[in-house]
Amino acid sequence: MKLPWFRQYGIFFLPTSLVGWLILISGLAYAVYIFIDIDSRSHSASDTLRPFIISLMIIVAVYSFIAWLTSRKPKTK
């Protein structure tokens, strides 16, 4: 891996390469899909938000883990 995919700014990870942007866009698209799917089967706002927030936390955790792994600088000998 020549270039890092993400750069860390505080607690946030911003993409710095095409692969990083694809991961970010994929995560956002999946979050929108999950929201629409949950909303189509729910009867109230709380029926929608509770499962969506749990799903969103999982998506953010996976994104952060991938970004953390690919933002570290390679060790030089």
PDB file with SEQRES, HELIX, SHEET and CRYST1 records, atoms N, CA, C and O in Angstrom:
SEQRES   1 A   77  MET LYS LEU PRO TRP PHE ARG GLN TYR GLY ILE PHE PHE          
SEQRES   2 A   77  LEU PRO THR SER LEU VAL GLY TRP LEU ILE LEU ILE SER          
SEQRES   3 A   77  GLY LEU ALA TYR ALA VAL TYR ILE PHE ILE ASP ILE ASP          
SEQRES   4 A   77  SER ARG SER HIS SER ALA SER ASP THR LEU ARG PRO PHE          
SEQRES   5 A   77  ILE ILE SER LEU MET ILE ILE VAL ALA VAL TYR SER PHE          
SEQRES   6 A   77  ILE ALA TRP LEU THR SER ARG LYS PRO LYS THR LYS              
HELIX    1 AA1 LEU A   18  ARG A   41  1                                  24    
HELIX    2 AA2 ALA A   45  SER A   71  1                                  27    
SHEET    1 AA1 2 PHE A   6  TYR A   9  0                                        
SHEET    2 AA1 2 PHE A  12  PRO A  15 -1                                        
CRYST1    1.000    1.000    1.000  90.00  90.00  90.00 P 1           1          
ATOM      1  N   MET A   1       0.842  -1.163   0.000  1.00  0.00           N  
ATOM      2  CA  MET A   1       0.000   0.000   0.000  1.00  0.00           C  
ATOM      3  C   MET A   1       0.898   1.240   0.000  1.00  0.00           C  
ATOM      4  O   MET A   1       1.567   1.535   0.990  1.00  0.00           O  
ATOM      5  N   LYS A   2       0.900   1.947  -1.106  1.00  0.00           N  
ATOM      6  CA  LYS A   2       1.778   3.101  -1.222  1.00  0.00           C  
ATOM      7  C   LYS A   2       1.228   4.334  -0.514  1.00  0.00           C  
ATOM      8  O   LYS A   2       1.935   4.975   0.264  1.00  0.00           O  
ATOM      9  N   LEU A   3      -0.020   4.663  -0.779  1.00  0.00           N  
ATOM     10  CA  LEU A   3      -0.607   5.861  -0.201  1.00  0.00           C  
ATOM     11  C   LEU A   3      -1.623   5.496   0.872  1.00  0.00           C  
ATOM     12  O   LEU A   3      -2.314   4.485   0.744  1.00  0.00           O  
ATOM     13  N   PRO A   4      -1.728   6.296   1.922  1.00  0.00           N  
ATOM     14  CA  PRO A   4      -2.814   6.040   2.884  1.00  0.00           C  
ATOM     15  C   PRO A   4      -4.154   6.413   2.258  1.00  0.00           C  
ATOM     16  O   PRO A   4      -4.247   7.383   1.506  1.00  0.00           O  
ATOM     17  N   TRP A   5      -5.186   5.641   2.571  1.00  0.00           N  
ATOM     18  CA  TRP A   5      -6.514   5.898   2.020  1.00  0.00           C  
ATOM     19  C   TRP A   5      -7.210   7.036   2.745  1.00  0.00           C  
ATOM     20  O   TRP A   5      -8.045   7.731   2.166  1.00  0.00           O  
ATOM     21  N   PHE A   6      -6.861   7.229   4.033  1.00  0.00           N  
ATOM     22  CA  PHE A   6      -7.520   8.233   4.862  1.00  0.00           C  
ATOM     23  C   PHE A   6      -6.478   9.037   5.623  1.00  0.00           C  
ATOM     24  O   PHE A   6      -5.348   8.592   5.821  1.00  0.00           O  
ATOM     25  N   ARG A   7      -6.884  10.238   6.050  1.00  0.00           N  
ATOM     26  CA  ARG A   7      -6.062  11.070   6.919  1.00  0.00           C  
ATOM     27  C   ARG A   7      -6.907  11.407   8.135  1.00  0.00           C  
ATOM     28  O   ARG A   7      -8.086  11.740   8.017  1.00  0.00           O  
ATOM     29  N   GLN A   8      -6.292  11.319   9.301  1.00  0.00           N  
ATOM     30  CA  GLN A   8      -7.024  11.557  10.538  1.00  0.00           C  
ATOM     31  C   GLN A   8      -6.917  13.018  10.937  1.00  0.00           C  
ATOM     32  O   GLN A   8      -5.827  13.589  10.977  1.00  0.00           O  
ATOM     33  N   TYR A   9      -8.075  13.615  11.232  1.00  0.00           N  
ATOM     34  CA  TYR A   9      -8.171  14.974  11.753  1.00  0.00           C  
ATOM     35  C   TYR A   9      -8.936  14.896  13.063  1.00  0.00           C  
ATOM     36  O   TYR A   9     -10.167  14.896  13.064  1.00  0.00           O  
ATOM     37  N   GLY A  10      -8.231  14.832  14.161  1.00  0.00           N  
ATOM     38  CA  GLY A  10      -8.885  14.663  15.454  1.00  0.00           C  
ATOM     39  C   GLY A  10      -9.484  13.269  15.547  1.00  0.00           C  
ATOM     40  O   GLY A  10      -8.768  12.271  15.469  1.00  0.00           O  
ATOM     41  N   ILE A  11     -10.808  13.205  15.715  1.00  0.00           N  
ATOM     42  CA  ILE A  11     -11.462  11.904  15.767  1.00  0.00           C  
ATOM     43  C   ILE A  11     -12.088  11.531  14.426  1.00  0.00           C  
ATOM     44  O   ILE A  11     -12.694  10.466  14.307  1.00  0.00           O  
ATOM     45  N   PHE A  12     -11.953  12.385  13.421  1.00  0.00           N  
ATOM     46  CA  PHE A  12     -12.559  12.143  12.117  1.00  0.00           C  
ATOM     47  C   PHE A  12     -11.513  11.644  11.132  1.00  0.00           C  
ATOM     48  O   PHE A  12     -10.332  11.975  11.237  1.00  0.00           O  
ATOM     49  N   PHE A  13     -11.966  10.842  10.174  1.00  0.00           N  
ATOM     50  CA  PHE A  13     -11.111  10.343   9.108  1.00  0.00           C  
ATOM     51  C   PHE A  13     -11.666  10.829   7.781  1.00  0.00           C  
ATOM     52  O   PHE A  13     -12.819  10.555   7.449  1.00  0.00           O  
ATOM     53  N   LEU A  14     -10.852  11.546   7.022  1.00  0.00           N  
ATOM     54  CA  LEU A  14     -11.268  12.035   5.717  1.00  0.00           C  
ATOM     55  C   LEU A  14     -10.505  11.287   4.633  1.00  0.00           C  
ATOM     56  O   LEU A  14      -9.307  11.044   4.775  1.00  0.00           O  
ATOM     57  N   PRO A  15     -11.189  10.918   3.546  1.00  0.00           N  
ATOM     58  CA  PRO A  15     -10.523  10.177   2.474  1.00  0.00           C  
ATOM     59  C   PRO A  15      -9.489  11.028   1.749  1.00  0.00           C  
ATOM     60  O   PRO A  15      -9.677  12.227   1.547  1.00  0.00           O  
ATOM     61  N   THR A  16      -8.399  10.384   1.366  1.00  0.00           N  
ATOM     62  CA  THR A  16      -7.354  11.074   0.609  1.00  0.00           C  
ATOM     63  C   THR A  16      -7.076  10.401  -0.721  1.00  0.00           C  
ATOM     64  O   THR A  16      -6.240  10.878  -1.489  1.00  0.00           O  
ATOM     65  N   SER A  17      -7.764   9.295  -1.011  1.00  0.00           N  
ATOM     66  CA  SER A  17      -7.559   8.600  -2.274  1.00  0.00           C  
ATOM     67  C   SER A  17      -8.906   8.150  -2.827  1.00  0.00           C  
ATOM     68  O   SER A  17      -9.935   8.260  -2.161  1.00  0.00           O  
ATOM     69  N   LEU A  18      -8.879   7.651  -4.038  1.00  0.00           N  
ATOM     70  CA  LEU A  18     -10.096   7.189  -4.689  1.00  0.00           C  
ATOM     71  C   LEU A  18     -10.737   6.042  -3.911  1.00  0.00           C  
ATOM     72  O   LEU A  18     -11.961   5.996  -3.779  1.00  0.00           O  
ATOM     73  N   VAL A  19      -9.941   5.132  -3.402  1.00  0.00           N  
ATOM     74  CA  VAL A  19     -10.478   4.008  -2.630  1.00  0.00           C  
ATOM     75  C   VAL A  19     -11.168   4.514  -1.361  1.00  0.00           C  
ATOM     76  O   VAL A  19     -12.227   4.009  -0.989  1.00  0.00           O  
ATOM     77  N   GLY A  20     -10.588   5.486  -0.712  1.00  0.00           N  
ATOM     78  CA  GLY A  20     -11.191   6.061   0.476  1.00  0.00           C  
ATOM     79  C   GLY A  20     -12.530   6.718   0.177  1.00  0.00           C  
ATOM     80  O   GLY A  20     -13.484   6.571   0.941  1.00  0.00           O  
ATOM     81  N   TRP A  21     -12.599   7.435  -0.925  1.00  0.00           N  
ATOM     82  CA  TRP A  21     -13.860   8.065  -1.322  1.00  0.00           C  
ATOM     83  C   TRP A  21     -14.911   7.016  -1.660  1.00  0.00           C  
ATOM     84  O   TRP A  21     -16.085   7.194  -1.333  1.00  0.00           O  
ATOM     85  N   LEU A  22     -14.509   5.921  -2.311  1.00  0.00           N  
ATOM     86  CA  LEU A  22     -15.459   4.852  -2.630  1.00  0.00           C  
ATOM     87  C   LEU A  22     -16.005   4.202  -1.358  1.00  0.00           C  
ATOM     88  O   LEU A  22     -17.188   3.868  -1.297  1.00  0.00           O  
ATOM     89  N   ILE A  23     -15.173   4.022  -0.361  1.00  0.00           N  
ATOM     90  CA  ILE A  23     -15.620   3.456   0.908  1.00  0.00           C  
ATOM     91  C   ILE A  23     -16.591   4.406   1.597  1.00  0.00           C  
ATOM     92  O   ILE A  23     -17.616   3.966   2.119  1.00  0.00           O  
ATOM     93  N   LEU A  24     -16.289   5.694   1.608  1.00  0.00           N  
ATOM     94  CA  LEU A  24     -17.184   6.688   2.221  1.00  0.00           C  
ATOM     95  C   LEU A  24     -18.534   6.740   1.510  1.00  0.00           C  
ATOM     96  O   LEU A  24     -19.577   6.723   2.163  1.00  0.00           O  
ATOM     97  N   ILE A  25     -18.523   6.801   0.187  1.00  0.00           N  
ATOM     98  CA  ILE A  25     -19.769   6.864  -0.577  1.00  0.00           C  
ATOM     99  C   ILE A  25     -20.577   5.579  -0.405  1.00  0.00           C  
ATOM    100  O   ILE A  25     -21.803   5.624  -0.312  1.00  0.00           O  
ATOM    101  N   SER A  26     -19.895   4.438  -0.364  1.00  0.00           N  
ATOM    102  CA  SER A  26     -20.590   3.165  -0.147  1.00  0.00           C  
ATOM    103  C   SER A  26     -21.255   3.126   1.222  1.00  0.00           C  
ATOM    104  O   SER A  26     -22.388   2.663   1.348  1.00  0.00           O  
ATOM    105  N   GLY A  27     -20.572   3.597   2.225  1.00  0.00           N  
ATOM    106  CA  GLY A  27     -21.149   3.636   3.569  1.00  0.00           C  
ATOM    107  C   GLY A  27     -22.355   4.553   3.650  1.00  0.00           C  
ATOM    108  O   GLY A  27     -23.356   4.206   4.277  1.00  0.00           O  
ATOM    109  N   LEU A  28     -22.272   5.727   3.017  1.00  0.00           N  
ATOM    110  CA  LEU A  28     -23.405   6.651   3.003  1.00  0.00           C  
ATOM    111  C   LEU A  28     -24.589   6.073   2.233  1.00  0.00           C  
ATOM    112  O   LEU A  28     -25.735   6.205   2.664  1.00  0.00           O  
ATOM    113  N   ALA A  29     -24.315   5.434   1.098  1.00  0.00           N  
ATOM    114  CA  ALA A  29     -25.392   4.834   0.306  1.00  0.00           C  
ATOM    115  C   ALA A  29     -26.064   3.701   1.078  1.00  0.00           C  
ATOM    116  O   ALA A  29     -27.286   3.558   1.026  1.00  0.00           O  
ATOM    117  N   TYR A  30     -25.285   2.900   1.788  1.00  0.00           N  
ATOM    118  CA  TYR A  30     -25.855   1.817   2.577  1.00  0.00           C  
ATOM    119  C   TYR A  30     -26.698   2.366   3.725  1.00  0.00           C  
ATOM    120  O   TYR A  30     -27.740   1.797   4.049  1.00  0.00           O  
ATOM    121  N   ALA A  31     -26.264   3.455   4.339  1.00  0.00           N  
ATOM    122  CA  ALA A  31     -27.039   4.071   5.422  1.00  0.00           C  
ATOM    123  C   ALA A  31     -28.385   4.579   4.892  1.00  0.00           C  
ATOM    124  O   ALA A  31     -29.409   4.410   5.555  1.00  0.00           O  
ATOM    125  N   VAL A  32     -28.397   5.192   3.719  1.00  0.00           N  
ATOM    126  CA  VAL A  32     -29.648   5.666   3.126  1.00  0.00           C  
ATOM    127  C   VAL A  32     -30.553   4.480   2.805  1.00  0.00           C  
ATOM    128  O   VAL A  32     -31.756   4.533   3.058  1.00  0.00           O  
ATOM    129  N   TYR A  33     -29.985   3.412   2.251  1.00  0.00           N  
ATOM    130  CA  TYR A  33     -30.766   2.217   1.934  1.00  0.00           C  
ATOM    131  C   TYR A  33     -31.388   1.614   3.196  1.00  0.00           C  
ATOM    132  O   TYR A  33     -32.565   1.253   3.197  1.00  0.00           O  
ATOM    133  N   ILE A  34     -30.610   1.508   4.255  1.00  0.00           N  
ATOM    134  CA  ILE A  34     -31.116   0.955   5.516  1.00  0.00           C  
ATOM    135  C   ILE A  34     -32.233   1.834   6.068  1.00  0.00           C  
ATOM    136  O   ILE A  34     -33.239   1.317   6.554  1.00  0.00           O  
ATOM    137  N   PHE A  35     -32.072   3.163   5.999  1.00  0.00           N  
ATOM    138  CA  PHE A  35     -33.114   4.065   6.492  1.00  0.00           C  
ATOM    139  C   PHE A  35     -34.416   3.879   5.721  1.00  0.00           C  
ATOM    140  O   PHE A  35     -35.487   3.794   6.322  1.00  0.00           O  
ATOM    141  N   ILE A  36     -34.330   3.815   4.405  1.00  0.00           N  
ATOM    142  CA  ILE A  36     -35.536   3.643   3.590  1.00  0.00           C  
ATOM    143  C   ILE A  36     -36.191   2.298   3.875  1.00  0.00           C  
ATOM    144  O   ILE A  36     -37.416   2.209   3.957  1.00  0.00           O  
ATOM    145  N   ASP A  37     -35.387   1.255   4.026  1.00  0.00           N  
ATOM    146  CA  ASP A  37     -35.930  -0.071   4.318  1.00  0.00           C  
ATOM    147  C   ASP A  37     -36.635  -0.108   5.672  1.00  0.00           C  
ATOM    148  O   ASP A  37     -37.737  -0.645   5.787  1.00  0.00           O  
ATOM    149  N   ILE A  38     -36.003   0.457   6.688  1.00  0.00           N  
ATOM    150  CA  ILE A  38     -36.612   0.471   8.021  1.00  0.00           C  
ATOM    151  C   ILE A  38     -37.863   1.343   8.024  1.00  0.00           C  
ATOM    152  O   ILE A  38     -38.874   0.978   8.624  1.00  0.00           O  
ATOM    153  N   ASP A  39     -37.798   2.488   7.360  1.00  0.00           N  
ATOM    154  CA  ASP A  39     -38.927   3.413   7.346  1.00  0.00           C  
ATOM    155  C   ASP A  39     -40.142   2.827   6.630  1.00  0.00           C  
ATOM    156  O   ASP A  39     -41.278   3.147   6.979  1.00  0.00           O  
ATOM    157  N   SER A  40     -39.915   1.976   5.638  1.00  0.00           N  
ATOM    158  CA  SER A  40     -41.041   1.401   4.904  1.00  0.00           C  
ATOM    159  C   SER A  40     -41.830   0.408   5.751  1.00  0.00           C  
ATOM    160  O   SER A  40     -42.990   0.128   5.449  1.00  0.00           O  
ATOM    161  N   ARG A  41     -41.219  -0.131   6.809  1.00  0.00           N  
ATOM    162  CA  ARG A  41     -41.884  -1.115   7.656  1.00  0.00           C  
ATOM    163  C   ARG A  41     -42.299  -0.571   9.018  1.00  0.00           C  
ATOM    164  O   ARG A  41     -42.857  -1.317   9.824  1.00  0.00           O  
ATOM    165  N   SER A  42     -42.047   0.689   9.297  1.00  0.00           N  
ATOM    166  CA  SER A  42     -42.326   1.219  10.632  1.00  0.00           C  
ATOM    167  C   SER A  42     -43.622   2.029  10.643  1.00  0.00           C  
ATOM    168  O   SER A  42     -44.127   2.443   9.599  1.00  0.00           O  
ATOM    169  N   HIS A  43     -44.144   2.242  11.851  1.00  0.00           N  
ATOM    170  CA  HIS A  43     -45.403   2.955  12.016  1.00  0.00           C  
ATOM    171  C   HIS A  43     -45.241   4.311  12.702  1.00  0.00           C  
ATOM    172  O   HIS A  43     -46.168   5.121  12.693  1.00  0.00           O  
ATOM    173  N   SER A  44     -44.079   4.565  13.294  1.00  0.00           N  
ATOM    174  CA  SER A  44     -43.868   5.843  13.972  1.00  0.00           C  
ATOM    175  C   SER A  44     -42.401   6.241  13.854  1.00  0.00           C  
ATOM    176  O   SER A  44     -41.566   5.480  13.366  1.00  0.00           O  
ATOM    177  N   ALA A  45     -42.115   7.444  14.310  1.00  0.00           N  
ATOM    178  CA  ALA A  45     -40.741   7.944  14.234  1.00  0.00           C  
ATOM    179  C   ALA A  45     -39.806   7.125  15.115  1.00  0.00           C  
ATOM    180  O   ALA A  45     -38.667   6.862  14.729  1.00  0.00           O  
ATOM    181  N   SER A  46     -40.266   6.724  16.278  1.00  0.00           N  
ATOM    182  CA  SER A  46     -39.400   5.940  17.162  1.00  0.00           C  
ATOM    183  C   SER A  46     -39.152   4.541  16.601  1.00  0.00           C  
ATOM    184  O   SER A  46     -38.090   3.960  16.822  1.00  0.00           O  
ATOM    185  N   ASP A  47     -40.145   3.994  15.866  1.00  0.00           N  
ATOM    186  CA  ASP A  47     -39.938   2.698  15.206  1.00  0.00           C  
ATOM    187  C   ASP A  47     -38.882   2.790  14.112  1.00  0.00           C  
ATOM    188  O   ASP A  47     -38.218   1.802  13.799  1.00  0.00           O  
ATOM    189  N   THR A  48     -38.731   3.960  13.542  1.00  0.00           N  
ATOM    190  CA  THR A  48     -37.729   4.162  12.496  1.00  0.00           C  
ATOM    191  C   THR A  48     -36.362   4.483  13.085  1.00  0.00           C  
ATOM    192  O   THR A  48     -35.355   3.901  12.681  1.00  0.00           O  
ATOM    193  N   LEU A  49     -36.325   5.404  14.032  1.00  0.00           N  
ATOM    194  CA  LEU A  49     -35.041   5.928  14.495  1.00  0.00           C  
ATOM    195  C   LEU A  49     -34.237   4.946  15.340  1.00  0.00           C  
ATOM    196  O   LEU A  49     -33.017   4.868  15.198  1.00  0.00           O  
ATOM    197  N   ARG A  50     -34.896   4.201  16.209  1.00  0.00           N  
ATOM    198  CA  ARG A  50     -34.127   3.293  17.071  1.00  0.00           C  
ATOM    199  C   ARG A  50     -33.325   2.271  16.270  1.00  0.00           C  
ATOM    200  O   ARG A  50     -32.117   2.174  16.485  1.00  0.00           O  
ATOM    201  N   PRO A  51     -33.923   1.507  15.361  1.00  0.00           N  
ATOM    202  CA  PRO A  51     -33.110   0.554  14.586  1.00  0.00           C  
ATOM    203  C   PRO A  51     -32.110   1.243  13.657  1.00  0.00           C  
ATOM    204  O   PRO A  51     -31.016   0.728  13.428  1.00  0.00           O  
ATOM    205  N   PHE A  52     -32.489   2.420  13.118  1.00  0.00           N  
ATOM    206  CA  PHE A  52     -31.577   3.111  12.216  1.00  0.00           C  
ATOM    207  C   PHE A  52     -30.328   3.593  12.945  1.00  0.00           C  
ATOM    208  O   PHE A  52     -29.223   3.479  12.414  1.00  0.00           O  
ATOM    209  N   ILE A  53     -30.484   4.125  14.142  1.00  0.00           N  
ATOM    210  CA  ILE A  53     -29.328   4.615  14.891  1.00  0.00           C  
ATOM    211  C   ILE A  53     -28.387   3.465  15.239  1.00  0.00           C  
ATOM    212  O   ILE A  53     -27.168   3.626  15.184  1.00  0.00           O  
ATOM    213  N   ILE A  54     -28.933   2.323  15.591  1.00  0.00           N  
ATOM    214  CA  ILE A  54     -28.083   1.155  15.870  1.00  0.00           C  
ATOM    215  C   ILE A  54     -27.328   0.737  14.614  1.00  0.00           C  
ATOM    216  O   ILE A  54     -26.132   0.456  14.671  1.00  0.00           O  
ATOM    217  N   SER A  55     -28.027   0.697  13.474  1.00  0.00           N  
ATOM    218  CA  SER A  55     -27.370   0.352  12.212  1.00  0.00           C  
ATOM    219  C   SER A  55     -26.319   1.392  11.833  1.00  0.00           C  
ATOM    220  O   SER A  55     -25.240   1.044  11.351  1.00  0.00           O  
ATOM    221  N   LEU A  56     -26.632   2.656  12.050  1.00  0.00           N  
ATOM    222  CA  LEU A  56     -25.689   3.726  11.732  1.00  0.00           C  
ATOM    223  C   LEU A  56     -24.429   3.633  12.596  1.00  0.00           C  
ATOM    224  O   LEU A  56     -23.325   3.889  12.116  1.00  0.00           O  
ATOM    225  N   MET A  57     -24.592   3.270  13.857  1.00  0.00           N  
ATOM    226  CA  MET A  57     -23.426   3.107  14.734  1.00  0.00           C  
ATOM    227  C   MET A  57     -22.520   1.983  14.230  1.00  0.00           C  
ATOM    228  O   MET A  57     -21.296   2.101  14.301  1.00  0.00           O  
ATOM    229  N   ILE A  58     -23.099   0.908  13.728  1.00  0.00           N  
ATOM    230  CA  ILE A  58     -22.305  -0.194  13.182  1.00  0.00           C  
ATOM    231  C   ILE A  58     -21.581   0.248  11.915  1.00  0.00           C  
ATOM    232  O   ILE A  58     -20.407  -0.074  11.732  1.00  0.00           O  
ATOM    233  N   ILE A  59     -22.264   0.979  11.042  1.00  0.00           N  
ATOM    234  CA  ILE A  59     -21.644   1.475   9.810  1.00  0.00           C  
ATOM    235  C   ILE A  59     -20.477   2.404  10.138  1.00  0.00           C  
ATOM    236  O   ILE A  59     -19.412   2.295   9.530  1.00  0.00           O  
ATOM    237  N   VAL A  60     -20.666   3.313  11.089  1.00  0.00           N  
ATOM    238  CA  VAL A  60     -19.602   4.250  11.477  1.00  0.00           C  
ATOM    239  C   VAL A  60     -18.438   3.505  12.116  1.00  0.00           C  
ATOM    240  O   VAL A  60     -17.283   3.866  11.893  1.00  0.00           O  
ATOM    241  N   ALA A  61     -18.718   2.483  12.899  1.00  0.00           N  
ATOM    242  CA  ALA A  61     -17.639   1.706  13.528  1.00  0.00           C  
ATOM    243  C   ALA A  61     -16.805   0.970  12.478  1.00  0.00           C  
ATOM    244  O   ALA A  61     -15.578   0.943  12.566  1.00  0.00           O  
ATOM    245  N   VAL A  62     -17.465   0.377  11.493  1.00  0.00           N  
ATOM    246  CA  VAL A  62     -16.728  -0.325  10.430  1.00  0.00           C  
ATOM    247  C   VAL A  62     -15.916   0.671   9.604  1.00  0.00           C  
ATOM    248  O   VAL A  62     -14.757   0.409   9.283  1.00  0.00           O  
ATOM    249  N   TYR A  63     -16.517   1.813   9.257  1.00  0.00           N  
ATOM    250  CA  TYR A  63     -15.801   2.854   8.508  1.00  0.00           C  
ATOM    251  C   TYR A  63     -14.582   3.351   9.289  1.00  0.00           C  
ATOM    252  O   TYR A  63     -13.494   3.495   8.732  1.00  0.00           O  
ATOM    253  N   SER A  64     -14.776   3.608  10.575  1.00  0.00           N  
ATOM    254  CA  SER A  64     -13.671   4.103  11.398  1.00  0.00           C  
ATOM    255  C   SER A  64     -12.552   3.073  11.525  1.00  0.00           C  
ATOM    256  O   SER A  64     -11.373   3.426  11.510  1.00  0.00           O  
ATOM    257  N   PHE A  65     -12.923   1.806  11.647  1.00  0.00           N  
ATOM    258  CA  PHE A  65     -11.905   0.757  11.757  1.00  0.00           C  
ATOM    259  C   PHE A  65     -11.100   0.637  10.464  1.00  0.00           C  
ATOM    260  O   PHE A  65      -9.873   0.542  10.501  1.00  0.00           O  
ATOM    261  N   ILE A  66     -11.787   0.641   9.322  1.00  0.00           N  
ATOM    262  CA  ILE A  66     -11.079   0.582   8.038  1.00  0.00           C  
ATOM    263  C   ILE A  66     -10.201   1.812   7.867  1.00  0.00           C  
ATOM    264  O   ILE A  66      -9.051   1.701   7.442  1.00  0.00           O  
ATOM    265  N   ALA A  67     -10.734   2.979   8.195  1.00  0.00           N  
ATOM    266  CA  ALA A  67      -9.962   4.217   8.061  1.00  0.00           C  
ATOM    267  C   ALA A  67      -8.760   4.219   8.996  1.00  0.00           C  
ATOM    268  O   ALA A  67      -7.679   4.664   8.613  1.00  0.00           O  
ATOM    269  N   TRP A  68      -8.937   3.729  10.211  1.00  0.00           N  
ATOM    270  CA  TRP A  68      -7.822   3.689  11.160  1.00  0.00           C  
ATOM    271  C   TRP A  68      -6.723   2.758  10.658  1.00  0.00           C  
ATOM    272  O   TRP A  68      -5.539   3.076  10.770  1.00  0.00           O  
ATOM    273  N   LEU A  69      -7.110   1.612  10.105  1.00  0.00           N  
ATOM    274  CA  LEU A  69      -6.108   0.673   9.594  1.00  0.00           C  
ATOM    275  C   LEU A  69      -5.351   1.223   8.394  1.00  0.00           C  
ATOM    276  O   LEU A  69      -4.159   0.960   8.238  1.00  0.00           O  
ATOM    277  N   THR A  70      -6.028   1.977   7.554  1.00  0.00           N  
ATOM    278  CA  THR A  70      -5.398   2.445   6.317  1.00  0.00           C  
ATOM    279  C   THR A  70      -4.870   3.871   6.412  1.00  0.00           C  
ATOM    280  O   THR A  70      -4.390   4.405   5.412  1.00  0.00           O  
ATOM    281  N   SER A  71      -4.941   4.496   7.566  1.00  0.00           N  
ATOM    282  CA  SER A  71      -4.398   5.850   7.697  1.00  0.00           C  
ATOM    283  C   SER A  71      -3.032   5.865   8.358  1.00  0.00           C  
ATOM    284  O   SER A  71      -2.352   6.891   8.365  1.00  0.00           O  
ATOM    285  N   ARG A  72      -2.632   4.736   8.910  1.00  0.00           N  
ATOM    286  CA  ARG A  72      -1.339   4.702   9.587  1.00  0.00           C  
ATOM    287  C   ARG A  72      -0.217   4.764   8.571  1.00  0.00           C  
ATOM    288  O   ARG A  72      -0.313   4.211   7.476  1.00  0.00           O  
ATOM    289  N   LYS A  73       0.821   5.430   8.945  1.00  0.00           N  
ATOM    290  CA  LYS A  73       1.982   5.529   8.065  1.00  0.00           C  
ATOM    291  C   LYS A  73       2.764   4.213   8.109  1.00  0.00           C  
ATOM    292  O   LYS A  73       2.888   3.610   9.175  1.00  0.00           O  
ATOM    293  N   PRO A  74       3.288   3.766   6.980  1.00  0.00           N  
ATOM    294  CA  PRO A  74       4.058   2.518   6.988  1.00  0.00           C  
ATOM    295  C   PRO A  74       5.351   2.676   7.792  1.00  0.00           C  
ATOM    296  O   PRO A  74       5.977   3.736   7.795  1.00  0.00           O  
ATOM    297  N   LYS A  75       5.724   1.606   8.462  1.00  0.00           N  
ATOM    298  CA  LYS A  75       6.943   1.640   9.250  1.00  0.00           C  
ATOM    299  C   LYS A  75       8.156   1.562   8.338  1.00  0.00           C  
ATOM    300  O   LYS A  75       8.197   0.748   7.415  1.00  0.00           O  
ATOM    301  N   THR A  76       9.146   2.414   8.600  1.00  0.00           N  
ATOM    302  CA  THR A  76      10.368   2.382   7.822  1.00  0.00           C  
ATOM    303  C   THR A  76      11.455   1.731   8.656  1.00  0.00           C  
ATOM    304  O   THR A  76      11.510   1.902   9.874  1.00  0.00           O  
ATOM    305  N   LYS A  77      12.308   0.990   7.993  1.00  0.00           N  
ATOM    306  CA  LYS A  77      13.376   0.286   8.720  1.00  0.00           C  
ATOM    307  C   LYS A  77      14.637   1.096   8.774  1.00  0.00           C  
ATOM    308  O   LYS A  77      15.632   0.653   9.347  1.00  0.00           O  
TER     309      LYS A  77                                                      
END                                                                             
